[in-house]
Amino acid sequence: MPANTPRPPYYAVIFTAQRTGGDNGYDAMAQRMDELAAQQPGYLGIESARGADGAGITVSYWESLEAIAAWKRNAEHRLAQAQGRSDWYSQYSVRVAKVERAYGREGHASS
Protein backbone atom coordinates (compact mmCIF):
# COMPACT_ATOMS: atom_id res chain seq x y z
CA MET A 1 0.00 0.00 0.00
CA PRO A 2 1.24 3.49 -0.76
CA ALA A 3 1.97 5.67 2.26
CA ASN A 4 -0.73 8.21 3.09
CA THR A 5 1.32 11.38 2.66
CA PRO A 6 0.13 15.00 2.85
CA ARG A 7 0.17 17.47 0.00
CA PRO A 8 3.72 18.35 -1.07
CA PRO A 9 6.23 19.58 -0.36
CA TYR A 10 7.76 16.94 1.88
CA TYR A 11 10.88 14.76 1.72
CA ALA A 12 11.62 11.17 0.77
CA VAL A 13 14.56 9.09 1.97
CA ILE A 14 15.16 6.38 -0.61
CA PHE A 15 17.15 3.39 0.64
CA THR A 16 18.11 0.77 -1.94
CA ALA A 17 20.09 -2.29 -0.90
CA GLN A 18 21.21 -5.78 -1.71
CA ARG A 19 20.75 -8.17 1.22
CA THR A 20 23.31 -10.77 2.22
CA GLY A 21 22.17 -14.36 2.81
CA GLY A 22 20.38 -15.44 5.98
CA ASP A 23 18.20 -13.46 8.37
CA ASN A 24 20.75 -12.79 11.14
CA GLY A 25 18.11 -10.84 13.09
CA TYR A 26 17.19 -8.66 10.11
CA ASP A 27 13.41 -9.17 10.12
CA ALA A 28 13.05 -8.32 13.82
CA MET A 29 15.24 -5.22 13.46
CA ALA A 30 13.40 -4.06 10.33
CA GLN A 31 10.09 -4.31 12.18
CA ARG A 32 11.53 -2.44 15.16
CA MET A 33 12.89 0.34 12.91
CA ASP A 34 9.47 0.72 11.25
CA GLU A 35 7.86 1.07 14.69
CA LEU A 36 10.53 3.45 15.97
CA ALA A 37 10.47 5.65 12.86
CA ALA A 38 6.69 6.00 13.17
CA GLN A 39 7.21 7.54 16.64
CA GLN A 40 9.61 10.23 15.38
CA PRO A 41 8.46 13.84 14.96
CA GLY A 42 8.01 14.65 11.29
CA TYR A 43 7.53 11.04 10.14
CA LEU A 44 4.88 10.69 7.40
CA GLY A 45 5.00 7.06 6.27
CA ILE A 46 6.95 4.28 4.62
CA GLU A 47 6.82 2.02 1.56
CA SER A 48 9.03 -1.01 1.06
CA ALA A 49 9.54 -3.88 -1.39
CA ARG A 50 12.10 -6.68 -1.64
CA GLY A 51 12.65 -9.17 -4.44
CA ALA A 52 13.43 -12.87 -4.09
CA ASP A 53 17.04 -12.05 -5.05
CA GLY A 54 17.44 -9.82 -1.95
CA ALA A 55 17.33 -6.52 -3.84
CA GLY A 56 15.10 -4.04 -2.05
CA ILE A 57 13.94 -0.47 -1.81
CA THR A 58 12.45 1.38 1.13
CA VAL A 59 11.15 4.92 0.89
CA SER A 60 10.37 6.80 4.09
CA TYR A 61 8.61 10.16 4.00
CA TRP A 62 9.34 13.11 6.28
CA GLU A 63 8.07 16.64 6.85
CA SER A 64 11.50 18.27 6.82
CA LEU A 65 15.24 17.83 6.45
CA GLU A 66 15.51 18.45 10.20
CA ALA A 67 13.21 15.48 10.90
CA ILE A 68 15.38 13.30 8.64
CA ALA A 69 18.55 14.45 10.41
CA ALA A 70 17.02 13.70 13.82
CA TRP A 71 16.07 10.19 12.67
CA LYS A 72 19.59 9.62 11.34
CA ARG A 73 20.96 10.58 14.79
CA ASN A 74 18.58 8.31 16.74
CA ALA A 75 20.76 6.01 18.87
CA GLU A 76 18.81 2.81 18.19
CA HIS A 77 18.69 3.59 14.47
CA ARG A 78 22.46 4.17 14.46
CA LEU A 79 22.98 0.68 15.93
CA ALA A 80 20.77 -0.81 13.20
CA GLN A 81 22.74 1.10 10.55
CA ALA A 82 26.01 -0.30 11.87
CA GLN A 83 24.64 -3.84 11.90
CA GLY A 84 23.33 -3.33 8.36
CA ARG A 85 26.80 -2.37 7.15
CA SER A 86 28.44 -5.33 8.89
CA ASP A 87 25.82 -8.10 8.57
CA TRP A 88 22.84 -7.44 6.29
CA TYR A 89 23.83 -5.53 3.15
CA SER A 90 26.46 -6.29 0.54
CA GLN A 91 25.75 -2.86 -0.95
CA TYR A 92 23.35 0.01 -0.35
CA SER A 93 22.65 3.62 -1.21
CA VAL A 94 20.67 6.40 0.44
CA ARG A 95 19.15 9.29 -1.45
CA VAL A 96 17.20 12.22 -0.03
CA ALA A 97 14.75 14.01 -2.31
CA LYS A 98 12.21 16.79 -1.99
CA VAL A 99 8.77 15.76 -3.23
CA GLU A 100 7.28 18.73 -5.01
CA ARG A 101 4.40 17.02 -6.77
CA ALA A 102 2.46 13.83 -6.04
CA TYR A 103 -0.60 12.27 -7.60
CA GLY A 104 -2.19 8.86 -8.02
CA ARG A 105 -5.31 6.79 -7.82
CA GLU A 106 -6.91 5.53 -4.64
CA GLY A 107 -7.78 1.86 -4.55
CA HIS A 108 -11.43 0.82 -4.74
CA ALA A 109 -12.91 -2.48 -3.67
CA SER A 110 -14.61 -4.38 -6.46
CA SER A 111 -17.85 -6.23 -5.98
Secondary structure in CASP SS format (residue, H / E / C, confidence):
PFRMAT SS
TARGET T0000
AUTHOR 0000-0000-0000
METHOD secondary structure of the structure
MODEL  1
M C 1.00
P C 1.00
A C 1.00
N C 1.00
T C 1.00
P C 1.00
R C 1.00
P C 1.00
P C 1.00
Y E 1.00
Y E 1.00
A E 1.00
V E 1.00
I E 1.00
F E 1.00
T E 1.00
A E 1.00
Q E 1.00
R E 1.00
T C 1.00
G C 1.00
G C 1.00
D C 1.00
N C 1.00
G C 1.00
Y H 1.00
D H 1.00
A H 1.00
M H 1.00
A H 1.00
Q H 1.00
R H 1.00
M H 1.00
D H 1.00
E H 1.00
L H 1.00
A H 1.00
A H 1.00
Q C 1.00
Q C 1.00
P C 1.00
G C 1.00
Y E 1.00
L E 1.00
G E 1.00
I E 1.00
E E 1.00
S E 1.00
A E 1.00
R E 1.00
G C 1.00
A C 1.00
D C 1.00
G C 1.00
A E 1.00
G E 1.00
I E 1.00
T E 1.00
V E 1.00
S E 1.00
Y E 1.00
W E 1.00
E C 1.00
S C 1.00
L H 1.00
E H 1.00
A H 1.00
I H 1.00
A H 1.00
A H 1.00
W H 1.00
K H 1.00
R H 1.00
N C 1.00
A H 1.00
E H 1.00
H H 1.00
R H 1.00
L H 1.00
A H 1.00
Q H 1.00
A H 1.00
Q H 1.00
G H 1.00
R H 1.00
S H 1.00
D H 1.00
W H 1.00
Y E 1.00
S E 1.00
Q E 1.00
Y E 1.00
S E 1.00
V E 1.00
R E 1.00
V E 1.00
A E 1.00
K E 1.00
V E 1.00
E C 1.00
R C 1.00
A C 1.00
Y C 1.00
G C 1.00
R C 1.00
E C 1.00
G C 1.00
H C 1.00
A C 1.00
S C 1.00
S C 1.00
END
